[in-house]
Structures are given as C-alpha cells and as structure tokens.
Amino acid sequence: MAQLDKIVTAFRLTTQFPALISARILSCSSNNISIQSVWSQRVLERLTSTKFRQTTVSDYKTFTIVSPPSDITNEVISSYSKSLKYFCVVREVNSVNEKKQYLEVWADGALVNNFDLSALDVHGKIYDDAEFATLQWSPDETKIIYIAEKKIPKSEPFYKQKPKNSADKDGVDNNPVPGKEYEWSQDWGEQLVGKITPVLVICDIKADTINVLPNIPNYINPASVIWNPDGSGVVGIGYIITPRKLGLIYCTNRPSHIFSLTLDGQYTVLSSNSEQLSVKSPRFNMNGTKLVWLEHLAGGPHHSCFKLMSCNWYTKEISTVIDIIKDSFNLKVNNDIMPFYGLYNQKLEIRCWLNDDKTLLLSTPQGGSIHSFAIDTESKQIHYLPITKPFHESVSVIDVYDDSVLFYKSSLNKPGQLITVKLHSLKGDYDFNNISIYEISPSRSLPNSEKFIVEHGCTLYDKPTTIFYGPKNNKCPLIVLPHGGPHSSSVDSYAGIIAFFVQIGFAVLLINFRGSTGLGNNYLESLLGNIGDADVKDIYNAIQSNSLWSDRKLVLFGGSHGGFLVTHLSGQYPSIFKAVTALNPVTDLLSMFGTTDITEWPVTEVGFNYSDLNTLVNSKDVMMKLADCSPCKYAHKVQAPTLLLLGEKDLRVPPSQGLSYYHLLKKHGVTTKVLMYNDCHPLNTDAAYMDSAINTALWFIKYTSEDSE
C-alpha cells in the first residue's frame, strides 16, 4: 500500500503543471510587455481538466501576473480584433437536453452582442479543433468569420402520428423529412467525429446577421480560413473530399489547395491546382503584399518535409522560399556549424512576421528537439534563434508582435514556461546571434530534478536520434519508449507521463528510428516498405550500442505505431525484455486495412501506392506483405508479460487489434491483461490517463522487481 501511495503521489506531482493552449502579446514597448495566456491543467480530484486565462506584465527584468487565473472551461474558442477593441468568444452552456453554443462580442468591458446559435439555427456546432477551426475578425472589425457544421434537415420515421396542423406558430412548414434519420455520412474520423460538412459563416456585428458563405464547390471542405488584406474575402485550405475522406488528425498529407473566396462568392484556387499536393497554414504578412504557406506532395507518409511557399498577392506569382531538404545543410550559429534538416512543423502561427514584413519566425522538430528559426522570405536565408543549445530542449514560437517574440520552452526535466525576446534591427538587419531572454511565466521544476539527466546521442547513422532521461549514475530499469506515427518524432519537451516514470525510479530511452521527422526527408522515407524490420532493428541496435542501457532490466512502452514496435520487439527479441505495455497498438496490418479511418496507411507503410487501390485489393503480394510486417506474426515467440491499454472509441487503431493480439498471447501461454477505456486513440481523458499510467507503473514494477527474477 505504501508503494501505491508513493506512485499516486508522483503521478499527482507530475500532472500538476499547467500546459499552454495559447498566448498572445497584447501590447509592448521598449519598457514593458503585456501577455495574455490560456492554460489547461488536470484536476484529479474531479477527474477533469480546467482551462484558465491570465494576464502577465513584464518590464523585461521581472514579471507580474496582474489578473488572477480566470476559469474559462466553457469557452470553445475566442479571438481579439486587431485593435483589441473587440473580443469575441464562443461559449458552450449545458442546457436541459443539449449543449448550446453562444457567440459573444465584448467591447469596453461589456457584452455588446450575444447570438444564441442554437436558437438561430443557421448551422450546426462551431468547430474548435486544430485542423479546421477559425475565429477571425475582419480588418475593419465589423465581421467575424468562423467554421461550423452545415445545418442538416431534421428527419423522422416514415410513419409517425402528429397533429393535423403541423405548421409552427408563424405558419412556416418545419416538418422533418421522413425516412432519412438512419442515413450515414462520412465524417473526418478519429477525434473529428461528427464533423462532416464544414461551412464558412460570417457574423456581421453591425447588421446583427449570421450567414453561410456560398459558392464553395461540393467536393471541397474549407479549413483554417483567414481574411484577405482588404477584408473583401477570405483565404483558406480546401480539402478535396473525393473519392473519400481519410482520417485527418495526425495526417498532413491529405489532398488540398489554398483558395480565395470573395464575399460575393468568387472561388479561386491560388496554389497549384493539383490533387497531388497538400497544404497548411496560409498566412499574410502585415502589409498584405505576401501570402505564405507550407506545402508538400499529398499521399505517401502521413508527415514529410514541407516546402515554404510564397505568393505575391498582387501578381499571384508563386515561388519556393525553402525547398524540401533531402538530408541536411549547414547553418552558421555564431562561430559554430549546425545541420538544418528541413521543415516538419504542421503550422505557422497566426502572427509570425517581424516588422520588416519579409522575415517570418517558425518552429520545427530538429533531431530530437523543437527549434525556432527566422526565415528571410526574400533572400531565403535561415537564421537559428539560439534560445537553447542546438539539439537540446525545445523552444516554440507562440506569437510575434512589433519585433517582440513570445516562446514556449520546456524539456523532459523541466515543465513548460513562457519566455520573451525583443529583437533589434540595425539598418534593416536583425541580430539573431545575441538574444536576451526574459521570463513571462513562473519557472517550475520537478522534484529532485537535479538528480536527473537528459542526454542526446547520435547512435544511429551519425544523427541526433536518441534521448536518455533518468537518474544520474543509477542502473535502474529502463523503459524503451518508441514514438508513434511512425512519421513523427520524440523530442526533448515536457511530457507528464515520462516525468512520472522517472520520478518513481525508472529511466526512459527515446529513439528516433528511421521514418522519424526532423532528420531529413530521405531518412523519413527510407522506412516505407520496411516497417516491422528497419524501425525494429534501429531500436534494438540503439539499445545495444550502449552498455549503460543494454545491461539494465528493460521494459517496453509504446502507443499506436509505438505499440506496433513494442509488440514487434517483444516477439523478435523475446529474451531481453521483462514486460510490455502497448497502448492501442497496431498488431495486424491485414485486418487494420479494412477497419481504420486511415485505410491508406497500412498499404503505404508496407511500400505500395494507395492510389492504385483497385489493383491492390486483389493483389496477393500486398496482402502477404501486410501479414508479413505484422507483430502478430511473432506472437508465438513472446515471453514478456504484456499489458494492453485499449480505447473502445478508437477509430484510428480499432480495439479489435489489441483484443486479437490478446487472444493470440493467451493461446501461447503469455501473461497478458487488457484494460478497456471509454476513450479514443490517445487515451487522454483524465480518468483513462491516470488509470493507464498508474497501471503501467505497477505492471513494470512487478516484473522488474528482484523477486520476479
């Protein structure tokens, strides 16, 4: 019981730190800066998370939180107008039988407009997700644009008794359409359930009207919309939904283009009008002369290296600022040289431009860290922002205003903190090498953080591919934790569950195997056709490369493709691992092909072209390769006790994957256990997160203790 109390205490400690949702520079001068930030924090006593807002002022020496944290958990999305005169917020309020949404507009400390969106019934729920969501003021501060679900006509059974006069009080016929209540419509999959047909909506606060913008083609779903410079229309991403929608979250490779839509209904494609491209984050510079976005080929791996594109807004001429980086090239940082591996960021911040209107700031994974760069879109020069030592810690750009930059900084051993930098230019040139850093939020530390180390290593292909985090000079058990994707990366930023494992006496090894982002596009694409082999060998070889790792008691923990890897490792190298925990693991590519919301993923990862689908479904070679690359192939060799953490609402890796694997292990006499949660793919609800983390800790402790030898 004492041991369990210690584990629960450690879990509470490592989850008590707020996580940043968003932040904005409200004002700044040479003497001070004002920041408003929004944070989320888990509240274990209520098994829920709270969202709060606070304002901070700094004189570039010390900072003061000038407003107490204000709970805004019922706010869906919010936005300031350019002058800060207006503030709009979408608020969700529990009603008797539903959650109702209201669009509020605040000015001069008072609520000046309040639209009951459920009563107006112009559209469905407003989107607030990272893929589609938009809430932006027009340049003249009279209109707000947002994205919502299209209004769907109500339906009822073919036969239903009702009054003879079914018209409403105003004499309008609101009779539901009979026989359509069971019609299925495809949504955008995992964590975007119910998001079927997004529409663009304009709220005019002067005319007191809400209207859906017309003339978007039926085969296009709009997303991430911004106003054009003169407010005569908008620019956004148009996702091409034919022949089918594939799951969008975690996937930057969906066919799409940059479009322009005027308020009078003229729809124009701005980027290359090709279904072979995928685009992200259209952003105007401040004077509206230049539009930039991220772009790469559609299809293929879910994430790959982006180009940074630039469009002259007047001539519509498009040029490439940064091309796809196959391997790397060298950047000069003071008197040193560091490799630059390309752009793998999935967005640009809404405000990302310096005052020269040609330099934008962005952050991207680079070899086990997230680093920030200044990019001159005219000279195409790239400057590293030396907030930290290269390939250590993680620093992300959050907001840019009047040459002041707001960053979020964290590491595996240090929870996140807001910092700010004031950049200075001399004759139009910025000095990016000499930067003064100022704290904007409290510096927080983990208990006994001085006893732990974070070490980055180049154990694979002379690239910074491993991160060790754990106690100094202590050969405690080691958790090998491969990331999911597989085309994502492990980075040196704060993660509560990793901190939890280290606090209770484990070390953790993160490995960016072949296929990972942030190490050149060749490295990423080299995994295609080789999953279950190259990635597994990379992890095993990384462990064996260092006797300080390989001589420990080893356990495995991974989710999604990370679950695919840990189940492979326990089957291919059965004698070296003491225990396994797999969270929503991919275990059978053949059955996943027909059940996941990303049905192209198994086909692509085993080395085939999904666009040849009609041929592939009848191809014996494809089916054989799917089976051959699956972890279940090695289930009969597994020895390590295996804990399976499954989400019954998971659309990405259906729970049938884990259950099938469970039955295989049981058949072969392996100790195994399933925990099933009322959750989706990441198991991130507060109840599931706590239960799965503590059960994993108990599982690892049980099978690495001395008496389990």
N, C-alpha and C positions, 0 to 999 in steps of 0.2 A: 504493500500500500504506500509505503514511504517513497518507493521508486516511482510509482504512478504520480504521486503528488509533485515530485521533482519534475517529471516530464510535463505535466499540465502547467506548472509554474513557468517553465521555459517556453512553452507554447504561448502563454499569455504575454510574456515579455517580448517575444519576437514579433507578435502581431499587433502590438500597441502603437506602432509608429504610423502616423498618417501617410497616405500615398497621394501624390499630387494628381489631380484631374486636369486642372488648367490654371493658368495665371496670366495676368495682363498688367503692363505698365500703364498706370492711369495718367501720370504726369512725371516730368523730370526736368531738372535744370542742372547747372554746374554745381549747385549746393545740395540738392536733395532729390530723392526719387520716391514715388509712391507706387506701391504694388498691391493689386488685389488678387488673391489666390483662392482656389477651391480644392478641397482635400476630401479624401474618403478614409474612414477608419472603421475597423471591425469592432463591434461591441459584443463580446462573447456572452455577457450576461443576458442579452436579448437575442442572441444568435442572428444578428443582422448587422448591416453596415450603416453608418451615418455619414452624411455629406454635409460639409460646413464651409462657410466663406469667411475670410478675414482680410483686413487691410493692414499693410505694413508701410511705414515711412522710414527712410534711411538718409543720413547725411553723408553717406559713403565712408563712415567710420563705424558707427553703431546703428542698430535698427530698433524701432519701437512698433509693437503691434498696437495700433490705435483704435481698433474695434475688437470687442470680444468675439470669438467664433460664433457665427450665426448658423443654426441648423437649417439647411435648405434641401433636406432629403426629398421633399415632394416637388422640387424643381426638376423638370425634364431637361431643359436646355435654355440658355439665356444669351443675350448679346447687348453690347453698348452701341449706340450710334457714334459716328466719327467724332463729334464734338463733345461727347459724353452727356449731352443734354437729355437724351432719352435712354432708357434701359427697358428692354423687353424680356419677358420670361414666359415660358410655357410651364404651367403648373398642373400637376395631376392630383386630383382630390377624390378620395373614396366616397362614392355615392351609395345608395341602397343596393343596387344590383350591378354596378359597374364603376370603373374608374373614369371620371370625367376630366377632360382637359380644358384649361382656360388659357388664353393668350392675354397677358397683362402688359400694359405700357405704362411706365413710370416716368415722371418728369417733375422737377422742382420739389422733390420729396413727397410726391402724392401720386396716387393711382389715377391716371387720366383716361385710360381705356381698359375695358375688361370684356373680352369676347368669350362667351360660352360656346366653345366649339362643338360640343355635343348637341346643344340646342339648335345652333345654326345649321348643322348637318350638311355642310358643303363638301366635306371629305371625311375620311377616317382618321385614325390616330396619327399624330405628328411623329416623324422619325427622329430618334436621338442617338442612333448607332454611329460607329466610326466610319462606316462605308458610305452611307447616303446622307447623313444629317446635314442640314443647312439652317441657319437662322441669321440673316444678314440685313442690315439697314441699307437703304438706297443712299447714294451720295447726298441727296437733298433732304434726307432724314424724314421723308413723308411716307415711305413704304417699307414693308418688311417682306422678305421672301423666305419661304421655308418649303420643306418636302414632307408630304403626308401620304397616307394610303388613299387610293381612289375610293370614292363612295360606291358601295355595292348595293344594288336594289335588294330590298328585303324579299324573302321568299317564304312560302308556306306549303303544306301538303296539297295535293290535287283536290282533296275534298276536306273542307273544314267549315262547320256551321258558323255563320256570322249574321249580324243584323241585316235587315233588308236594305237599309241605307248605310253603306259603308264609307260614305264621304266624310271628311273631317268637318270641323265646325266652320271652316272657311269655304266649304264647298269644293275643295280640291281632292281629287281622287288619289288617295295614297294606298290603294290596295296592293298588297305584296304580289309578286309574280308567282304563280303556282308551279310546283314541281321542280324547283331549282335549288332547294336547300341542301342537297347532297352533291351538287356539282363540285368537283375538285379542281383547284387551281394551284399551279406550282408556285411556291414561294422561293426565297433565296437561300433556304437551307439552314444549316446549323447556326444557332444564335440569331437568325434573322427570320424566325418562324412567323408567319402571318404577314410578312412584307412581300406583297405580290405585285402590285401595280403602283409604284410611286408617281405622284403628280406634283408639279410645281404650283405653289399657291402664293398669291400676292395679297397682303393685308395693307390697305390704304388707310392710314390713321386719320387723314383729313376728311376723306369721303366716308369713312366708317364702313368700309366694304371689305369682303373677303371673296376672292375669285380665283378659279383654277386657270392657269395659263394654257391656251390651246396650241394646237399645231405641232406637238411633239409626235414624231412617227410612232405608229403602233408597235414597231419592233424595237423601240428604244426605251430604256428605263433611265431617267435622269438622276444624277447624284452630284454631291459636292459642288453646289452652284454658288457663284459669286456674281456681284453686279459688274457690269462693264463701266468704264470710267465716267461716262456722262449720264448713267442711270437710265438709258433708253432700252436696256435689255440686260440679259444675263449671259454668263459663260459657265459651262459645267461639263461634267463627264456624261457621256451617253453610253450605257451598257447595251450591247447588242444581245437580245434575248433569244434569237433563233440559232440553231434548231431547238435548243433547250437551255434552261438556266442551270448552271452548275454552282454549287455552294460557293459563296463569295468571301466569307470571312476567312482570314489567313491566306487568301489567294490574290495575288496581284497580276495574274496572267489572263484575266477574262477579256474577251474582245470588246473594245471600247474606243471611243474617239472624243476629242474636245469639240464641243458645239457652241454656237452662239444662237441665242433666241431673243429677238426683239419683243417688246411689249405688244406690238401689233401683229406678232405671230410669224415672223420670218425666221425659219430654222436653217442654219448654215453649219456645215462641218468645217472646222478650222484645221485640225490635224490631218495627216494623210488619210484620205478616205479609203481605208483598208481594214477589212475584218481580221487582218493578221497582226494588228497592233493592240497594245494595252496601255492605257494612260492613267496618270494620277496627278492630283494637286495642281490644277490651273491657278496661277497667281499673277496679278498685275503689279508692276512697280508703282510707286506712289504718284507719279505724274501721268500714269496711264498710257505710256508710249510703248510698253513692252509687256508681253504675256509669256510666262514660262510654265513648263510642266515637266513631269517625269514620263518616260516612255520606253517600252521595250516590246519585243515580239510577244504576241498572245500565244497561248498554248505552252507546251513544254513544262518545265518545272514551275511550281507554284510561286517561287520567288527567284528572280535572277537579277543580274546587274542592270541598272537603269541608265538611259541617256538623260541628260538635262537639255531640253529643247527651249528655244526662244523664238517668239513670233513678234515681228514689228506690227503693232496694232493698226497702223495706218496703211501700210503696203501689204500686210498679211504674208510677208516673206518669212519663211521659217529657216532657222539654222540650228546646228548642233553646238552646244556650249561644251558639254563633256560627253564623250562617247563611251560606249561600253568598254570596260577595262578587262582584257582577257586574263592578264596576270597581275601586273602592278607596274607603276613607275615611281621614281623617287621625287619626294618633295624636300626642299631645304627648310629646316627648322632651326633658326639661329645658325650655329656652326655645325649642326648635325644633319644627317640624311635619314628620312623615314619613308617606307614604302606607302603608296596610296593604292588601294585595291578596288576603287570604284564606288558607285552609289548603290546602296541597298536599303536606303530609307524608304518607307512606304508613304511618306507625305512630306510636304513643305508646310511650315507654319503659316497661318493667315497673314501675319505681319512678319516678313523675313528680310526686308530691304534696308540697307543703310542709306544715309541722306544723299549720297552721290547718285542714287537711283540706278546704279548699274551693278552694285555688289550685293549679293544675297547671302544669307547665312543659313546653313543647314547642318544636320547631324546624321551620321550614318554608322552602322556597325563596321568596325575595322579590327579584324584579328583578335576577337575576344573582349573588345571594349566598344563603347559608342563614343566617337569623337566628333568634334564640331569644326567646320571649315567655313571660310569666307571665299566666295567664288565671284570673280570679276566676269560678268557675262559678256563683256566686250573684248577684253584682252585674253579671256579664258584662263587666267591664272588662278591657281588654287592655293590658299593660304591656310595652314593648320593653326587653330586657335589654341595656344599652349596653356590651357587651364590646368591640365594634368600632364604627367609624363606620358609620352606615347605608349599605347598598348597597356595602360594601367587605368583602372577606374572607368567611369562612364560619365560623360557630360553631354547634355542635350539642350539645344536651343529651344526656348519656350516662347519668347516674344522679343521683337525688335522695335524700338521707337526712339526717334531723334538721336540715333547713334548710341543709345543705351541698349544693352542686351541682357536679357534675363535667361539664366541657365538653370537646369536641374542637375545636380551632381550627386552620385552615390557610388558605393562599392559593395562588394559582398560583405564586408566587415563594417560598413557604415551606412545607416539609413539615409534616405534622400534629403537634400537640402537645397533651397533656392539661393543662388548667388547672382550678382550682377556685375557687369563690366561696362565702363564708359569708354568708348573708342574715340580716339582723336585723330584728326586728319591734318596734314600739313601740305598746302598747295595741292589738295585733292587726293593725296596719298595717305592711306591709313597705316599706322604702325601696329602690325599684328603680333610682333615679337615681344613687345613689352606691355604686359597687361596687368592692371591692378584689379584684384578680386575683392568683392565686398559681400558679406553675408546678409541675406534678406529674411531667412527663417532660422530657427534655432538649430544649432549643431547637435545632433543626437548620436549617442554611442551605444553599442551593445554591451551588456555586462561582460567584464573581463576581456574586452576587445583587444587589449594589449597582449594577451596571451595567444592570439591567433595570427596567422599569416595568410596572405594571399600571394601566390606565386604564379606568374605566367611563364609558360615554357614553349619551346619550339621543337617538340619531339617528333612531329610529322612533317616531312618534306620541307624542312627549314622555314616553316611558317609558324606564327604565334597561335598554336592550336590547343594548348592545354591550360587549364586554370586549376590550381590546387588551393583549397581553402580549409584550414583546420588548425589544431593546436600546434604550437612550436615544440619540436623535439619530443614528440609523443607518438608512438606507433599504435594509435587507437585504430579501431576498424575503419575501413574506407568505403564510402558509398560512391560507386561509379554511376554517374548520372548523365546519360546522353540526352541531348535535346530532341524535340520532335521535329516534324516538318516533312522530310529531312532538311528542306532548304530554308533553314533559319539558323540561329547561332546561339551559343552560350556566351554571355557577356558578364563582365565584372561590374554588375549593378546589384543593388539590394534585392534579395528575394527572401521573404519571410520564412518559407519552408526550409531553405538551405541554412539560414541562420539558426533555425530551430534544431536541425540535426547537429550542427557544430556545437551548439550550447549544451546538448545532452551527451556529448562525448564522442562524436563521430568526426571524421574528416570527409570532405567531398571532393571528387575529381570530375571536372567538366572537360569535355573533349569536343573540339570542332573537327569532326571527321570529314572525309571527302563528301561533297554535297553541301557543306555549310556555306552560308553567306559571309561576306566581308573578307574574302581571301582570294578574290579574282574569279572571273566567270568560268575560266577553264576548270578550276578546282571544283566549282559548284556543279558544272555539267558532267564532270567525269564520273559521277555516281550513277547517271542514267544507264539502265541496263545491268547495274552491278549491285543493286540493293540486296541486303542479306548476305553479302560477301565482302565487298570493299569496305563498307562502313563498319561491319562487324570486325574485320581484321584490323582496321585503323584503331578501334577502341582497344582491342586486345593488345596490339603492338605498343600502344601508348602506355598501357599499364605495365607491360613487361620491360619497357625502356628504362624504368627507374625502380631500383630495388627497394627504395623507401616506400614505394606504392605496392609493388607486387608481393612483398613479404608480409603484408598485413592480412588480416581477415577481411575478405572482400564481399560486399553485397551489391546488388543492382537495383536501381530505381529509375523508372522512365515512363513517360506517358505518350500515347499516340504512336508516332514513329519511334519515339524513345522507348515505348513499350514493345514495339516490334523488335528493337535492338536488344533489349534486356532478355526477352524470351529467346531470341536467337543465341545470344551469348551463353545463356544457361544450358542450351541444348548443344551448342558446338564445343563449348569448353566446360563440361559438366563438373569437373573435379575442383575447380578453383573458386567457385562462388558459394558462400554459405547460405544465402537467402536472396529472394527476388520479390520486389513489389512492382507490378505493372498496372498503370492507370489507363483505362480504355485502350488496351494495346491492339494493334493490328496483328492478327495471328494467322489469317488465311486470306491471301490476296484474291484467290479464286472466288470465294463467296462474297468478299467485300466488293468486287467489281459490280455486282448486281444490286447491292443494298445501300451503299454510301451515297451521300449527296454530291460527292466528287468522283463520279464513276470513271472519269478520265485518269485519275491519279494512279491507280494500280497499273494501268496499261502503259502510261508514260514512264513510270519509275522502273519498269522491267525492260524498257528500251524500245517500245513501239510507238507509232504515231496514232494518237486517238482520232485524228481526223479521218483515218481510214477505218472507221468503226464498222461499216457494213461488211468489210472484209475480215476484220479482226474477230468478230463474234463467231465466225465459222472457222477460225484458224486454230488448228490443233497446236501449232507452235506457241501461240500466245497463251493458250490455256495451260500448256505444260510448263511454260516459263513462270506463270503466276503461281502455280503449285510448287515449283522447284524453289522459288525465292521465299516461301512462307515459313515462319517459325514452327508451325505445326509439323513440318517435315521432321523436326528433331525432337519432338515431344517425348519419344520413347527413350531418349538419352538423358533427359533432365533428372537431376538428383536434388537440386536445391528446393527447399520449401518455398512455395510460390503463393503470394497474396495478390488477388485480382480486385482492383477498385473500378467499378463499372457504373456508368450513368444510364439509367433506363430511358432518358430522353435524348441520348446521344444520336445525332443524325450523321455525324462525321465518321465515327467508328462505332457502328451499332453494337449494343451489348452482346448480341449473339456471337461476336468474335471472341470475347472473353469467356463466355459460357461454353462454347465449343472446345476451347483450349482447356478449360477446367475439366471437362469430361475426359479429354484425352489424357491429362495428367493423372486423374483418378484411376483411369484404366490401367496405367502403368505404375501405380502404387506410390505416386509422388504426393507428399503432404501439400495440400492446397486448400485455399479458402477464398470465397467470394464475398465482397461487400457491395451491395447494390444500393445506389443513391437515387433519389428523385431529383435528378440534375442532368445537365447536358455535358458536352465534351470535356471542358476543363475542370469539372467538379469544383467550382469556385463559389457556390453558395456557402454562407458562413457555417452552416451545420455540416455540410459534406466536407468542407475544407478542414475543419477541426477534427472530425471523426477519422477521416482518411489519414491525416498527418500523424495523429497520435497512435492509431492502429499500426501504421507503418513503423513508427519508432519502436513500439512494443514487439513487433514481428522481428525487426533487426536485432534488438537487444536479446531476445530469446535465443536466436540462432547464432549469435556471436559470443554468447557468454561462455565462460570456461567449462561449465558442466554440460554444455551441448557438444563438446568435442567427441 
